Amino acid sequence: MGFERGWHVGVQLAVWRNGAPVVDYADGIARPGGVAMRTDTLMPWFSGTKLVTSVAIAQLIERGHLVLDAPVATVVPEFAAHGKDAITLRHVLTHTGGFRKLAGSAELFAGGIEPTALLQRTCDAPLEWEPGTRAGYHPVTGFHLLGEMIRRVDGRAPQDYLAEEIFEPLGMADSWLALSNERAAAYGDRIGVMHDSTVTPPRPLDQRGHAWALPSSSGIGPFNELVRVAEALRQHGELDGERILSPDSVAQLTARHRVGIKDETFGAVIDWGLGAMVNSIQYTGKPAPYGYGQHASADAFGHGGMQSSIVFADREAGLSVAFGCNGMAGEPNNHRRTQPVLTALYEDLAGSL
């Protein structure tokens, strides 16, 4: 359906069930020139990156380097500007801090914003509401701030921290928070290109932003690698003998810390963990924006990527899923694309769940 309607030109789907990979699928075109989409094509994750960054923050909390309810300004003092001194790490992870407005954030997907300049703009952002009193997804500001917190308490750049503490232990050899020009050249045609599929024919997008580490959105790699993060969380922090988080930390990350509050960015009630979107179908009987299909368990959790992808885990069903398309079809069409696929996936696997 998505190919026929022009919503994308290529797709990847990776599924684990009961601790083993069962689907590793690719179809269509990866990039202009008719280059075929493969299962090892590197695809942009956009905000699916946030799930990985959340794991990094959970690690630093677990190790005592960060405190969940301490003000962010204790680590990044300049962030206190314009009344933001009371915003805590919990507020940032649950998108209740109230500093989502950042002029020019669309530049992230059309050439990128240099990280130092983006941090300055985040610190200069106005306070939209009193922290903790309202909720609204912060597409860029909050998680870029988290990357700076990683840098300041650990000493490593966020792209190095994620590589060494998450990607390498989980066997994600082709996953990156940033791609240098040299690395991008080495991958060549293995790098998939995102398209604006709100136009006909779909228009390839400039993705120079992958050269910069943006912990909110610049992750890139095959979806059969991103799914390993979800599967490690589903298995309480361990995959293939490598532990990245304690079971208690995973439980904290995936619990409902924000409950029953309307998200003013998405216009729907969505529950949130510490960086993870928790299944919120109970409020309307239908999947919320970037939801997990009609049959996901109540505690399924994960994150969506801007108009193009979804990654999540469902402990009760024994499933971890990463589904990505290289067409940004607009929010409504992306929902129409992802939710039937995820619903059908549960129905197809129902006999063995």
N, C-alpha and C positions, 0 to 999 in steps of 0.2 A: 504494500500500500504506500509506504513512504517513498519508494523509488518512483512509482507511477504518478504520485502527486507532486513530485519534484521537491520533497522535503529534505532530501539528502542524496548524495551520489555514492556514498559508501558507508558501511556499518561494521562494527565489531560487537560480538557478544561472548562473554566468558561467564561460565557458571560452575560453581563447586556445589556438590551435594554430599552431605555426611562425610566431609573431610577429604574429598577427592574431586579433581576436575572432571566434569562430565560434558561440558560444551566449550569449544574453542572455535568460534565461527567468524569468518570475515567474508564480505561480498561487496561488489561494486568497485568504484574507482577511488583511489587514495588521493590523487593530486592531478592537476592538469597534465595533459599529454597521454591520457589513457593508462596511467600506471595503476595496476590492480591493487585493491586493498588486500592486505595479507594479515594474518593473525599477529605478525611481528612488526606491523607498521606502527610507528609512534604517532599517537593521536593526542590532541590537546584535551586536558581534563577540565579546564576552566575551574569552576568552583568545587569540583570534585577534589581539587587540591586541598580544600579546607579540611577534609577528613584526615588527611595525612598530617597537616599542620597541627590539628587537634591532638593527634597521638603524640607529637613532639612535645606539646605543652603539658600533656598528661605525664609524660616521662619526667619532665623537669619539676612538676609538682611532686611526683612520687619520690624524687631524689632530694627534695627539700630546697631546691633552688628558686621555686616560685611558690607563692601562697595564694590560694584561690580567692580569698576575700580581702586581700590587701589591695590598696589603690595601685593602679597601673603606674602612676607617677612616682611611686617609690623605686621603680626600675627605670622609667623614662621620664625624668623630671619635667622636661619641656612640654609633655603632653598635658600637664595641668592647666595650660592656657585656656582662657575663655570659659572658666567654670567647670572644667573637666576633672578637677582634682579628686572628686569622690567616685569616679568610675573605677570599678574593680575588675580583676581578671574574669570573675564570674559574669559580670555584665557584658564583657566583650564576647565571651564564648556563647552566651545566650542571646546576643543581639538585642540587649535591653539598655545599652549604654547611652544611646541617643546622640551619636555623632556620625550618622550615616551619610550626611550630605557632603559631597566632594565634587566640585565642578570639574568636568572633563574626565570623569571616570571611564567613559566610553573609549577614551584613548588607549586603555589597556588592551583593547582588541583591535587596534589599528595603529600599530607601531610602538605601543607601550609608553609608560611613564617611567622615567629614570627613578630608581628606588629611593635615593636620597631626597629628591624633590617630592616624591610621593609621601615620604615620612613627614616632611615639613608641612605639606598640605594637610595631612592627617592631624598633626599637632595644632594647626591653625583652624581646624574645622570648628564650627559653632556647635553649641550644645542645643539640641533640638527639643529635648525633654529631660526632666529630672531622672537621673539614672535609676533603673529598676521599676519605674512607674508605667512604662509603655514598652512596646516591642516593635521592631521593624528590622528586617534583614539588612545588614550592612554589607553590600557587595564587595567593597574594597578596603575601607578604612581599618576596620577592626583587625582583620587577619594580617594586614601589612604591619600593623602595630605589634602583633604577636611575633612576627619574624624579627623585629627589632629587639623584643624582649629576649628571644632566643640568643641573639648575638651578644647582648649585654650580660646575661647571667652565665652563659656557657663559654663565650669567647670565639666560637666558630660562626662563620656566616651561615644563614639558614639553609642555603643549598648544600653546604658541606655537612651540616648537622643531619639533615634528612637523609643524605646519601649514606652516611656512616652509621646512623642509629636506627634507620628504618629500611631503606631500600636494600642495602647490602645484606643485613641479617635475613630479610625476607626473600632473597634471591631475585630481586628486581633489577637485573643488570642493565636494562634499557630504559629505566625511569629516571627522570631528572626534574629538579625544580627550575633549572636554567640550562640552556644549551649554548655553549660558546660557539662562535662562528666556525672554529676549527672542528668541533664535534659535530655541528650541524652539517658541515661539508662532508665529513666522513660518513654520516648516515645517508646522505644523498636522497635518493628516491624512497627511502624507508620512512621519511617524515611525511605524514599525512597533512593535507591542507584543509583548513576549515573554509566553508562556503557560506555566504549569505544566501539562504534559500527562500527568502521572502520575495526574490525576484526570479524571473524566468529568462534565460537559463540561470541556474545558481552561479553566483559570482565568487571567485576565489578571493579570500581575505589576506591582507598583509599581516603576517604574524611575527614581525621582528621582535615583538615583546618577549618571545621565548629566550632571548639572550639575557634577560634580566630576571633576577629572582624575586618573584612576587608571591608571597606565601598564601595570598588569597586566590590565585588564579593561574599561575604560569606552569603548573605541573604538566608534564608530557611523557607519554610512554604507551606501550600497548595496553589495552584494557585487560588482557589476560595477566598482566602484572598488577595493575591497580586492584583487581579483585582480591589479590593476596592480602592486601591491607584489611579489607572487610573480613576475609576468612580468618585472619589472625585474631581480630576482635571477636568474631563469632566463637572462636576456640579459646576465649578468655585470655587472650594476649600472647598465645604461643602458636607457631606454625613450623612444622618440620623440625621440631626440637629447638627452635630459636625463640626465646621469649623477648618480646619488646615492651610488654607492660605486665604488671601483676594483675591477677583476677579482680582485686579490689579496685584498682585504677580503671580497668575496663568497665566495671559495674558503675563507677561514678561517671565515666564519660558517656555512657549510653542510657543512664537513668533520666527521668523527666525532671529537669530543673526549672523549666518554664512550662507552665501547664494552663491550658484553657484561655490563653491570651491571643487576641487577634493580631496577626502580623501586619503592620501597616504598609509594608512593602509589597507583600503578596496578596493582601486583602482577604486573608483566610486565617482561621484559628489553626495554628501549628505548634505542637509541643516540641521542646528543644532540650537536648542533653548538653554536655559541655563541648559544643562544636558539632554535634550530630543532630540531624533532624529525626525525630522519633515519629513512627507511624501515627497519623492523626485522623484516620478514616472515621473514627467514632463520632466526630462532630457533625458530619453530614451524610455518612453512609457511602461517600465516594472518596477516592484518593485525593488528598490535598495536592497543591502544586508540588511537583517533584516528589510525588508519593511513590508507593511500592506496589501498585496494582490492587485489584479488588480482594485478593485472598491472602495478603501478607498478614502475619501474626501481629498482635497488638504491640509488641515490643520490637518490631523490625526497626532498624536504624541505618542511617547512611547520609548521603548528600548528593545533590544534583549539580550538574555543570551547565552553564548558561545556554539554555535553549537547545541542548545537544546531547546530554548524557545523564546517567544515574549510576551510582554505586551504593550497594547496601548489603546488609546481612540480616538473616532471620534465624535466630537460634532454634525456635520451636520447630520450624520447617527444615532445619539443617541446611539452609541455602545461603550462598553468597553469590552476588550477581554484579557484573559491570557491563553496561550497555552503552555504547557510544556511536554517534552518527556525525559525519562531517558536513552537516548542514544545520545552520541556525535558522530554524523555520518560524521563529516567533514563539512566544510563550504558549498561546492556545494550541497551535499545531504541534509543538513539542509534546504537550500533555496528551494530545490525541494520538501521537506516535508511540510514546513510551508506555502508557498505561495499558493498552490492549496487549502489547508484547509481554509485559510482566504478568498480567492476568492470565494470558494463555500459557505462559511458562509454568505457573503453578498448576494449571489444569492438566497440562501434558505430563507433569511429574507427579500428579496426585496419587497415582497408584503405588508409588514407591516412597512417598514422604512419610 
